[in-house]
Amino acid sequence: MSNAGTQSLTLPDVSAGDTLPPLVHEVSTTSVVLGALASRDWRPMHHDRDFAQQRNGTRDIFMNTPNQAAWLERYITDWGGPRARIGRYRFRMGDPICPGDTIVFSGEVESTEIDDVGCAWANLVITLSAANAVKTRFSARVALPADADDNPWSRTGEQWQP
């Protein structure tokens, strides 16, 4: 279920094994370049096709790490809603994502739990694919409201232990 712009999921709404709805995006030269610029990444492999092909041996310019992280964050918050709070994530990039690729995020709830201070967590496994091949693998720990009255964004200090 997508919650973009609506209420947040709560922990009782999700279970281990639930699948997240896919997010599909057509990657353009503009989206690669703007993602690099937004993260102040001036390295030429993200905006100069000749450099990327001749110096890096890639087929085109390619999406940088912060751009992929931003898409991951969008994917998670589209699913979880405005009160979902990403505690941490990890990822390993494989093949580059280039203009002309159609990227597809897909994910699954690996487990759920409530920690010792009462924060509700969904642990996710997510893949980013293009051309039917996984390009990046992610894991994420996302705080969800434990119930309708909870808000993970209000947690600070000892109450926030991602």
N, C-alpha and C positions, 0 to 999 in steps of 0.2 A: 504494500500500500504506500502511495506517495502522500506526504503531508506538506508539500511545498506551500508555504503561506497559510497554513491552517494550524490546528492544535498539535501539540507534541504527542508522540506515542508515549505511553507509560509502560513500565516494566510488565504489568500483567497482559499487555497487548502483544508481547513477543515471546517466542519460545525457541529453544535450540532447534535448528533445522529449518526455520523460516527462511524463505528467500526474499531478498530485496528486489524491488522492481528494477529493470535495467535502465541505464541512462545512456543514450546514444547521441553522439555529436560528430558532425562532419568537420574534420580538422582542415583549416585553411592556412595559407601563408600568413595572413593577417593575425590569426589567433596564435600562431607560434611566435611571431615577432612581438606582438603586444604582450604575450605572457612573459617573454624574456625581458622586455623593457620594463614591465610593471615590477619585476623583481630585481631590476638594475643589473641584469646579466648582459654585459656588452660583448661577450665572446662571440666571434663571428660565425660559429657553427649554428647559431640560432637565428641568423638573419642574412647570411651570405652563402648562397647556394654553391658557388664555385669553391669556396673555402671548405664547406661541409663535404662536398664530393671529393675534392682533390686532396685535402689534408686529413680528413677524418674517414674517408672511404665510405660515406653513407650515401644513400640515394638522393638525399635532399637535406635542407635544413631540418632540425628536429626540435621537439618540445623539450624544454629544460625541466630540471627536477622541481623547482618551486611551482611551475605551471601544472605539472602532474599532481603535486600536493594540493593545489587549489581546487582542481577538478575532484580529487578525492573528498576534500572537505565539503564541496557542494553536494556530492553524491550522498554522503552521510547525513548532512543536515536536511536535504530534500526528503530523505526517508524518515528521519527521526523527528523533524519539526523544529520550531524555534527554541524549545527548551532543552533539546538534546545538546549535550556538551561533550565535545571530543576530549578525552583525557590524555590519550596518546595514540600514536600510530607508528607503524614501521612499514617500509616497503623496499623491494628490490626490483630495480628496473632491468629489463632485458633489451630486446631490440628497440631501436628508436621509433618514435611516433612522428610521422612526417605529414606535410600537407597532402591532401588527397585521401588520407586514411579516414576511415569511419571508426571511431573508438566506441567501445561498448563496455560500460562498467556493469558488473554483476556481483552479487554478494550473498552471503548467508550468515545467519546468526549461529555462531559456533556454540555459545553458551550464554547463560545469564546468571547473575548473582547479586546479592546484597552484601556489601562489605561490613566490617566491624563498626563503622560509624553511621550506617544506615543508607549509604549511597547505593543506588541501583545501577547495575552495569549490564550492558550487552557487549559481548566480545564478537567481533565480526571478522570474517575472512572475505576478501574482495579481490577480484581480478579485473584488470584492464586489458581488453583484447582489441585487436585490429586484424582484419583479413583472417578471421577464425584462428588466430594464434594469440596466446597469452603474451603480453608485452611487459606487464608489471603485476606483481603480487603484493597485496597489502594485508596487514592485520591491524585492527583498530579496537580500542577500548572506549566505549561511548557511555556516558552517564545519561540515563533517562529518568524522568520523574518516577518515583516509586508509586505515586498515586496522583490524582488530580490536584492535590494541594501542594505537592513537592515541586521544587525548582532547583535543579543542579547548579544553576548559575548563582544561586545565593550561597553556595558552599565556599568557604575560605579556610585557610589555615589547616588545622587538624581535621576539619570536616571534609577536606578535599584531598584525597590520596589516590590519584590515578595510577 
